[in-house]
Amino acid sequence: MRNFAKFTAILALTGLAACEGTDLERGALGGVGGYAIDRATGGDGKIGAAAGIVAGVTCDDITPGVCR
């Protein structure tokens, strides 16, 4: 149950990353969120951080209606 609460909190914070203005800001917040989720679920953090950075940087290009 504790991991579920961590995961939910991290997802909520990561969702706020879409509200940032530039690719750099979204990439940084996505990397931090991805790292935290990966660590909370038992990973070493590297894959989660890389995935979060890529998702943050490309978010506005792939889904312009979601990431402004």
Secondary structure, 3 states (H helix, E strand, C coil): CHHHHHHHHHHHHHHHHHHCCCHHHHHHHHHHHHHHHHHHCCCCCHHHHHHHHHHHHHHHHHCCCCCC
